[in-house]
Amino acid sequence: MSKALGCGLAALAVIGILAFLGVGQYNGLVGAEQAVTAAWSQVENVYQRRADLIPNLVATVKGSADFEQETLQNVIEARSRVGQISGQAAEQILNDPQRFAQFQQAQDGLSSALSRLLVVVERYPELQSTIAFRDLMTQLEGSENRIAVERRNFNEVAQSYNTRLLRFPTNLFVRLLGWHFQARPYFQAAAGADVAPKVEF
């Protein structure tokens, strides 16, 4: 009888230890997941800041009567595509690597269109000399810097979360208990990002 009692107490102790470990792992993943969500919110915030600058930029550039309309139209269309992708719920983008890739592709397309616009602006010294245009360029440059910083921060937080998710014994608990946690995608450098845009004069 005492042997059975000892086995029962040992089993309870093991279950208690596993439960304690499981709670710790779960809570740690919740905290890491929340950090990823917060970092993602910052990424969206800086992308939105850039998107908000574009209508003013377009209006300022349109003031130059002979400005290259195709380049301007490309910026407008790229911003529209970004708006369509960004309209999806943040959770959908974060939980779906394909949607995340579409989001990044749309944002990279807008970055590319803006880069081309800035190269074309070189042909218009009278436009570059206006205070409104210079102010917008300063704000846009600041936005691009913030985007780079927040994307890097997101990747670091996502890496920390993904590493935690894959480590033992966390990965065991996730599989056995069917926890909802899943790996998060990373921002990648855009294809051809190392090549400056070229414009024929």
Backbone as JSON, one array per atom type, in Angstrom:
{
  "sequence": "MSKALGCGLAALAVIGILAFLGVGQYNGLVGAEQAVTAAWSQVENVYQRRADLIPNLVATVKGSADFEQETLQNVIEARSRVGQISGQAAEQILNDPQRFAQFQQAQDGLSSALSRLLVVVERYPELQSTIAFRDLMTQLEGSENRIAVERRNFNEVAQSYNTRLLRFPTNLFVRLLGWHFQARPYFQAAAGADVAPKVEF",
  "N": [[0.83, -1.2, 0.0], [1.9, 1.27, 0.85], [3.86, 1.42, -1.04], [2.43, 1.78, -3.4], [1.29, 4.21, -2.8], [3.57, 5.78, -2.67], [4.39, 5.63, -5.36], [2.23, 6.89, -6.55], [2.45, 9.47, -5.45], [4.91, 10.2, -6.53], [4.27, 10.21, -9.24], [2.4, 12.29, -9.23], [4.09, 14.37, -8.5], [5.78, 14.48, -10.75], [3.91, 15.18, -12.71], [3.13, 17.65, -11.69], [5.55, 19.08, -11.92], [5.87, 19.05, -14.71], [3.56, 20.47, -15.43], [4.11, 22.94, -14.25], [6.42, 23.63, -15.69], [5.28, 23.71, -18.26], [3.45, 25.85, -18.02], [5.23, 27.95, -17.62], [6.61, 27.89, -20.09], [4.52, 28.44, -21.86], [3.64, 31.01, -21.02], [6.0, 32.42, -21.51], [6.12, 32.25, -24.31], [3.79, 33.66, -24.97], [4.5, 36.24, -24.12], [6.69, 36.7, -25.87], [5.39, 36.56, -28.32], [3.69, 38.74, -28.13], [5.59, 40.76, -28.17], [6.48, 40.55, -30.8], [4.14, 41.31, -32.14], [3.92, 43.96, -31.25], [6.26, 45.04, -32.35], [5.64, 44.71, -35.03], [3.48, 46.49, -35.24], [4.84, 48.9, -35.04], [6.3, 48.81, -37.43], [4.2, 48.95, -39.28], [3.29, 51.47, -38.6], [5.4, 53.24, -39.38], [5.48, 52.75, -42.11], [2.94, 53.68, -42.78], [3.25, 56.38, -42.2], [5.0, 57.12, -44.24], [3.35, 56.61, -46.45], [1.4, 58.53, -46.03], [2.76, 60.86, -46.63], [3.01, 60.83, -49.37], [0.76, 61.79, -51.03], [1.05, 64.61, -50.73], [3.6, 64.94, -51.77], [3.19, 64.11, -54.44], [1.34, 66.08, -55.23], [2.95, 68.36, -55.05], [4.95, 67.81, -56.93], [3.41, 67.63, -59.23], [2.95, 70.24, -59.69], [5.0, 71.1, -61.26], [4.85, 71.65, -64.47], [5.8, 70.22, -66.76], [6.6, 67.79, -65.79], [7.65, 64.37, -65.74], [5.09, 62.33, -66.4], [4.58, 59.57, -66.36], [6.31, 58.48, -64.46], [5.33, 59.68, -62.16], [2.75, 58.61, -62.13], [3.37, 55.93, -61.69], [4.23, 56.01, -59.02], [1.85, 56.75, -57.76], [0.21, 54.53, -58.36], [1.68, 52.48, -57.13], [1.45, 53.23, -54.47], [-1.26, 52.86, -54.13], [-1.46, 50.06, -54.42], [-0.08, 49.29, -52.13], [-1.85, 50.26, -50.2], [-4.04, 48.54, -50.59], [-2.98, 46.02, -49.84], [-2.13, 46.58, -47.23], [-4.5, 46.98, -46.02], [-5.44, 44.58, -45.12], [-5.98, 42.57, -42.19], [-3.62, 42.93, -39.59], [-2.91, 40.63, -38.2], [-3.53, 38.62, -40.03], [-1.59, 39.05, -41.99], [0.76, 38.64, -40.54], [0.49, 35.97, -39.76], [0.53, 34.55, -42.09], [2.82, 33.55, -44.3], [2.79, 33.96, -47.08], [1.07, 36.16, -47.49], [2.51, 37.99, -46.02], [4.79, 38.16, -47.64], [3.59, 39.31, -49.89], [2.85, 41.76, -48.82], [5.4, 42.84, -48.25], [6.41, 42.9, -50.85], [4.72, 44.75, -52.1], [5.34, 47.05, -50.59], [8.07, 47.27, -51.19], [7.84, 47.74, -53.89], [6.71, 50.28, -53.87], [8.79, 51.68, -52.67], [10.7, 51.43, -54.7], [9.43, 52.82, -56.8], [9.38, 55.37, -55.68], [12.12, 55.84, -55.46], [12.84, 55.98, -58.16], [11.36, 58.24, -58.87], [12.72, 60.2, -57.39], [15.17, 60.15, -58.66], [14.45, 61.03, -61.2], [13.63, 63.59, -60.58], [15.99, 64.97, -60.45], [16.32, 66.18, -62.88], [14.92, 68.5, -62.74], [15.65, 71.31, -61.66], [14.3, 73.61, -60.79], [12.15, 72.62, -59.39], [13.4, 71.26, -57.32], [14.34, 73.39, -55.94], [12.24, 74.51, -54.54], [10.79, 75.25, -51.4], [8.76, 73.7, -50.23], [9.03, 71.25, -51.56], [11.61, 70.49, -50.8], [11.24, 70.22, -48.04], [9.43, 68.08, -47.99], [11.07, 66.1, -49.07], [12.97, 65.84, -47.08], [11.36, 64.87, -44.99], [10.51, 62.49, -46.17], [12.92, 61.13, -46.49], [13.56, 60.83, -43.79], [11.47, 59.12, -43.09], [12.1, 56.83, -44.6], [14.46, 56.07, -43.34], [13.45, 55.48, -40.78], [11.82, 53.33, -41.45], [13.71, 51.4, -42.23], [14.99, 51.0, -39.75], [12.87, 50.06, -38.12], [12.12, 47.75, -39.49], [14.42, 46.22, -39.15], [14.38, 45.99, -36.34], [11.99, 44.55, -36.06], [12.7, 42.13, -37.33], [14.67, 41.22, -35.53], [13.17, 40.82, -33.16], [11.32, 38.96, -34.09], [13.06, 36.88, -34.72], [14.02, 36.19, -32.17], [11.63, 35.29, -31.0], [10.95, 33.16, -32.78], [13.16, 31.48, -32.39], [12.82, 30.8, -29.7], [10.44, 29.4, -29.93], [11.24, 27.14, -31.33], [13.02, 25.85, -29.67], [13.89, 23.18, -27.41], [12.38, 22.54, -24.27], [10.15, 23.72, -25.34], [9.2, 23.41, -28.0], [8.26, 20.83, -27.87], [6.11, 20.97, -26.05], [4.44, 22.69, -27.55], [3.78, 21.1, -29.77], [2.65, 18.75, -28.58], [0.55, 19.75, -26.99], [-0.85, 21.26, -28.74], [-0.67, 24.06, -29.03], [-1.35, 27.38, -30.23], [0.75, 28.85, -31.33], [2.92, 30.0, -33.91], [5.66, 30.12, -36.25], [7.15, 33.24, -37.24], [7.45, 35.28, -40.18], [10.3, 36.86, -41.84], [11.55, 40.11, -42.77], [13.01, 40.52, -45.94], [15.81, 41.53, -47.93], [15.04, 43.52, -50.73], [14.88, 42.24, -54.04], [17.53, 43.13, -56.11], [18.09, 45.36, -54.63], [20.58, 46.29, -54.13], [21.37, 47.66, -56.32], [21.54, 50.77, -57.8], [18.84, 52.84, -59.02], [18.5, 53.51, -62.53], [18.31, 56.14, -64.83], [17.65, 57.18, -68.06], [18.9, 59.99, -69.69]],
  "CA": [[0.0, 0.0, 0.0], [2.78, 2.43, 0.92], [4.58, 1.48, -2.31], [1.48, 2.38, -4.35], [1.17, 5.61, -2.42], [4.82, 6.42, -3.1], [4.34, 5.76, -6.84], [1.22, 7.91, -6.85], [3.03, 10.78, -5.12], [5.96, 10.47, -7.52], [3.58, 10.56, -10.49], [1.85, 13.64, -9.03], [5.21, 15.31, -8.51], [6.21, 14.62, -12.14], [2.85, 15.95, -13.39], [3.24, 19.02, -11.19], [6.74, 19.7, -12.52], [5.57, 19.27, -16.13], [2.57, 21.55, -15.52], [4.83, 24.18, -13.93], [7.25, 23.9, -16.86], [4.39, 24.07, -19.37], [2.94, 27.21, -17.78], [6.34, 28.87, -17.88], [6.86, 27.94, -21.53], [3.37, 29.11, -22.5], [3.7, 32.44, -20.7], [7.13, 32.99, -22.24], [5.72, 32.39, -25.73], [2.81, 34.76, -25.05], [5.27, 37.49, -24.06], [7.47, 36.85, -27.1], [4.45, 36.82, -29.41], [3.25, 40.13, -27.97], [6.7, 41.61, -28.61], [6.44, 40.52, -32.27], [2.98, 42.12, -32.54], [4.26, 45.37, -31.0], [7.25, 45.44, -33.37], [4.9, 44.8, -36.3], [2.72, 47.74, -35.2], [5.78, 49.98, -35.35], [6.58, 48.72, -38.87], [3.03, 49.51, -39.97], [3.24, 52.9, -38.29], [6.35, 54.01, -40.2], [5.02, 52.64, -43.5], [1.79, 54.58, -42.93], [3.79, 57.74, -42.23], [5.5, 57.35, -45.6], [2.2, 56.66, -47.36], [0.72, 59.81, -45.82], [3.54, 61.93, -47.27], [3.02, 60.72, -50.83], [-0.15, 62.72, -51.72], [1.65, 65.95, -50.76], [4.72, 64.87, -52.71], [2.61, 64.07, -55.78], [0.77, 67.4, -55.52], [4.06, 69.3, -55.25], [5.62, 67.48, -58.2], [2.48, 67.96, -60.32], [3.08, 71.69, -59.93], [5.96, 71.28, -62.35], [3.97, 71.33, -65.59], [6.33, 69.26, -67.73], [7.21, 66.65, -65.1], [7.4, 63.07, -66.36], [3.84, 61.82, -65.84], [4.63, 58.12, -66.17], [6.97, 58.23, -63.17], [4.38, 60.1, -61.14], [1.68, 57.62, -62.13], [3.91, 54.71, -61.06], [4.21, 56.23, -57.57], [0.44, 56.73, -57.34], [-0.27, 53.15, -58.44], [2.38, 51.69, -56.1], [0.84, 53.57, -53.18], [-2.57, 52.22, -54.13], [-1.25, 48.63, -54.14], [0.27, 49.19, -50.72], [-3.08, 50.45, -49.44], [-4.85, 47.33, -50.69], [-2.36, 44.96, -49.03], [-2.09, 47.0, -45.82], [-5.86, 46.95, -45.49], [-5.68, 43.28, -44.48], [-5.69, 42.6, -40.76], [-2.21, 42.68, -39.27], [-2.75, 39.23, -37.78], [-3.53, 37.8, -41.24], [-0.29, 39.21, -42.65], [1.78, 38.03, -39.69], [0.3, 34.53, -39.67], [0.57, 33.93, -43.41], [4.05, 33.97, -44.99], [2.49, 34.43, -48.44], [0.56, 37.54, -47.37], [3.64, 38.81, -45.57], [5.61, 38.4, -48.83], [2.86, 40.26, -50.72], [2.98, 43.06, -48.15], [6.75, 43.34, -48.48], [6.57, 43.17, -52.28], [4.02, 46.02, -52.37], [6.12, 48.14, -49.99], [9.3, 47.41, -51.97], [7.44, 48.37, -55.15], [6.56, 51.71, -53.61], [10.15, 52.21, -52.47], [11.33, 51.5, -56.01], [8.8, 53.92, -57.54], [9.85, 56.63, -55.07], [13.54, 56.02, -55.84], [12.86, 56.44, -59.55], [10.86, 59.61, -58.86], [13.77, 61.07, -56.89], [16.2, 60.24, -59.7], [13.91, 61.87, -62.28], [13.57, 64.98, -60.07], [17.29, 65.61, -60.72], [16.2, 66.96, -64.12], [14.06, 69.66, -62.51], [16.24, 72.12, -60.58], [13.33, 74.58, -60.24], [11.35, 71.87, -58.43], [14.26, 71.0, -56.17], [14.61, 74.63, -55.21], [11.09, 74.95, -53.76], [10.87, 74.89, -49.98], [7.81, 72.61, -49.96], [9.6, 70.01, -52.06], [12.76, 70.13, -49.95], [10.69, 69.75, -46.76], [8.89, 66.75, -48.21], [12.19, 65.18, -49.27], [13.55, 65.61, -45.75], [10.45, 63.99, -44.26], [10.53, 61.17, -46.82], [14.2, 60.51, -46.11], [13.4, 60.4, -42.4], [10.58, 57.95, -43.09], [12.84, 55.67, -45.11], [15.38, 55.66, -42.27], [12.65, 54.83, -39.73], [11.38, 52.03, -41.98], [14.85, 50.48, -42.13], [15.21, 50.69, -38.33], [11.77, 49.24, -37.59], [12.2, 46.42, -40.11], [15.5, 45.51, -38.46], [13.87, 45.66, -35.0], [11.01, 43.47, -36.21], [13.43, 40.89, -37.61], [15.33, 40.78, -34.3], [12.16, 40.31, -32.24], [10.78, 37.74, -34.7], [14.08, 35.83, -34.57], [14.0, 35.77, -30.77], [10.4, 34.51, -30.82], [11.07, 31.91, -33.55], [14.15, 30.64, -31.71], [12.17, 30.29, -28.49], [9.42, 28.45, -30.36], [11.88, 25.92, -31.83], [13.87, 25.23, -28.65], [13.37, 22.16, -26.51], [11.21, 21.69, -24.45], [9.0, 24.49, -25.83], [8.65, 22.81, -29.22], [7.54, 19.62, -27.47], [4.83, 21.41, -25.5], [3.62, 23.23, -28.64], [3.26, 19.98, -30.58], [1.8, 17.83, -27.8], [-0.64, 20.41, -26.46], [-1.55, 21.95, -29.84], [-0.71, 25.51, -28.84], [-1.57, 28.11, -31.49], [1.92, 29.62, -31.74], [3.59, 29.61, -35.14], [6.82, 30.94, -36.6], [6.88, 34.5, -37.94], [8.37, 35.51, -41.3], [11.25, 37.97, -41.71], [11.75, 40.97, -43.93], [14.19, 40.2, -46.73], [16.22, 42.61, -48.82], [14.37, 43.45, -52.03], [15.74, 41.81, -55.15], [18.11, 44.27, -56.81], [18.19, 46.53, -53.74], [21.96, 46.75, -54.12], [21.64, 48.37, -57.57], [20.87, 52.08, -57.84], [18.01, 52.99, -60.22], [19.12, 54.26, -63.62], [17.38, 56.88, -65.7], [18.31, 57.68, -69.26], [18.63, 61.42, -69.95]],
  "C": [[0.86, 1.25, 0.0], [3.58, 2.58, -0.38], [3.71, 2.14, -3.38], [1.33, 3.87, -4.08], [2.4, 6.39, -2.86], [4.86, 6.64, -4.6], [3.36, 6.85, -7.24], [1.75, 9.31, -6.58], [4.12, 11.17, -6.12], [5.34, 10.91, -8.85], [3.0, 11.97, -10.41], [2.94, 14.69, -9.08], [5.69, 15.56, -9.94], [5.19, 15.46, -12.92], [2.91, 17.41, -12.97], [4.41, 19.77, -11.82], [6.48, 20.02, -13.99], [4.57, 20.41, -16.32], [3.24, 22.9, -15.26], [5.7, 24.61, -15.12], [6.41, 24.38, -18.04], [3.85, 25.48, -19.23], [4.02, 28.24, -18.08], [6.63, 29.02, -19.37], [5.75, 28.71, -22.25], [3.43, 30.62, -22.27], [4.86, 33.13, -21.42], [6.81, 33.2, -23.71], [4.71, 33.52, -25.91], [3.55, 36.1, -25.04], [6.05, 37.75, -25.33], [6.57, 37.18, -28.29], [3.94, 38.26, -29.34], [4.33, 41.11, -28.41], [6.74, 41.67, -30.13], [5.3, 41.42, -32.76], [3.27, 43.61, -32.35], [5.27, 45.86, -32.03], [6.58, 45.59, -34.73], [4.1, 46.1, -36.37], [3.61, 48.93, -35.53], [6.14, 49.99, -36.84], [5.43, 49.34, -39.64], [2.94, 51.02, -39.8], [4.16, 53.7, -39.21], [6.0, 53.9, -41.69], [3.85, 53.57, -43.75], [2.25, 56.04, -42.99], [4.29, 58.08, -43.62], [4.33, 57.5, -46.57], [1.46, 57.98, -47.24], [1.46, 60.98, -46.46], [3.34, 61.97, -48.78], [2.01, 61.64, -51.52], [0.41, 64.14, -51.81], [2.81, 66.01, -51.74], [4.22, 64.91, -54.15], [2.06, 65.44, -56.16], [1.87, 68.42, -55.8], [4.72, 69.08, -56.6], [4.73, 67.82, -59.38], [2.54, 69.45, -60.66], [4.09, 72.01, -61.01], [5.29, 70.75, -63.62], [4.5, 70.23, -66.51], [6.96, 68.03, -67.06], [6.76, 65.35, -65.74], [6.21, 62.38, -65.69], [3.87, 60.32, -65.55], [5.25, 57.78, -64.81], [6.03, 58.57, -62.02], [3.25, 59.08, -61.0], [2.12, 56.31, -61.46], [3.89, 54.83, -59.54], [2.77, 56.13, -57.05], [-0.09, 55.29, -57.32], [0.39, 52.27, -57.38], [1.79, 51.97, -54.72], [-0.53, 52.92, -53.06], [-2.45, 50.73, -53.81], [-0.9, 48.41, -52.67], [-0.97, 49.32, -49.85], [-3.97, 49.22, -49.45], [-4.3, 46.22, -49.81], [-2.41, 45.31, -47.55], [-3.47, 46.98, -45.19], [-6.21, 45.62, -44.84], [-5.32, 43.39, -43.0], [-4.23, 42.23, -40.52], [-1.97, 41.23, -38.91], [-2.71, 38.31, -38.99], [-2.17, 37.87, -41.92], [0.8, 38.5, -41.85], [1.69, 36.5, -39.65], [0.44, 33.8, -41.0], [1.81, 34.41, -44.16], [3.8, 34.49, -46.41], [1.96, 35.87, -48.42], [1.66, 38.5, -46.91], [4.53, 39.15, -46.76], [4.93, 39.39, -49.77], [2.96, 41.67, -50.14], [4.35, 43.66, -48.44], [6.95, 43.7, -49.95], [5.9, 44.5, -52.64], [4.82, 47.2, -51.81], [7.42, 48.37, -50.76], [9.01, 48.04, -53.32], [7.28, 49.86, -54.99], [7.92, 52.36, -53.4], [10.86, 52.4, -53.81], [10.76, 52.66, -56.83], [9.26, 55.27, -57.0], [11.31, 56.89, -55.44], [13.64, 56.54, -57.27], [12.39, 57.89, -59.63], [11.98, 60.56, -58.43], [14.9, 61.22, -57.9], [15.72, 61.17, -60.81], [13.89, 63.34, -61.86], [14.88, 65.72, -60.33], [17.22, 66.49, -61.96], [15.48, 68.29, -63.92], [14.6, 70.53, -61.38], [15.25, 73.12, -59.98], [12.43, 73.9, -59.21], [12.15, 71.63, -57.15], [14.47, 72.24, -55.32], [13.43, 75.1, -54.36], [11.18, 74.42, -52.33], [9.97, 73.7, -49.66], [8.4, 71.27, -50.4], [10.76, 69.56, -51.18], [12.29, 69.59, -48.6], [10.15, 68.32, -46.89], [10.01, 65.73, -48.38], [12.85, 64.84, -47.94], [12.68, 64.65, -44.95], [10.46, 62.58, -44.85], [11.81, 60.42, -46.48], [14.15, 60.01, -44.67], [12.52, 59.17, -42.29], [11.31, 56.7, -43.55], [13.82, 55.15, -44.06], [14.63, 54.93, -41.15], [12.19, 53.44, -40.18], [12.51, 51.01, -41.84], [15.08, 50.05, -40.68], [14.12, 49.76, -37.81], [11.74, 47.85, -38.22], [13.29, 45.59, -39.43], [15.04, 45.08, -37.06], [12.88, 44.5, -35.06], [11.72, 42.14, -36.44], [14.11, 40.34, -36.35], [14.33, 40.16, -33.32], [11.56, 39.01, -32.77], [11.78, 36.58, -34.56], [14.1, 35.29, -33.14], [12.78, 34.88, -30.5], [10.51, 33.15, -31.53], [12.05, 30.94, -32.89], [13.54, 30.0, -30.47], [11.17, 29.19, -28.84], [10.03, 27.11, -30.77], [12.71, 25.18, -30.79], [13.12, 24.17, -27.86], [13.36, 22.73, -25.09], [9.99, 22.43, -25.01], [8.37, 23.83, -27.04], [7.85, 21.55, -28.9], [6.16, 19.97, -26.92], [3.9, 21.91, -26.61], [2.98, 22.1, -29.44], [2.27, 19.14, -29.79], [0.5, 18.47, -27.35], [-1.39, 21.22, -27.52], [-1.68, 23.45, -29.65], [-0.74, 26.21, -30.19], [-0.33, 28.81, -32.05], [2.52, 29.09, -33.03], [4.7, 30.6, -35.48], [6.39, 32.17, -37.38], [7.89, 34.67, -39.08], [9.28, 36.7, -41.01], [11.17, 38.86, -42.95], [13.04, 40.56, -44.61], [14.56, 41.44, -47.54], [15.51, 42.43, -50.15], [15.36, 43.02, -53.09], [16.23, 43.05, -55.89], [18.27, 45.51, -55.96], [19.6, 47.11, -53.73], [22.33, 47.53, -55.38], [20.85, 49.66, -57.59], [20.02, 52.18, -59.11], [18.71, 53.85, -61.26], [18.05, 54.94, -64.45], [18.18, 57.4, -66.88], [17.92, 59.13, -69.49], [18.75, 61.7, -71.43]]
}
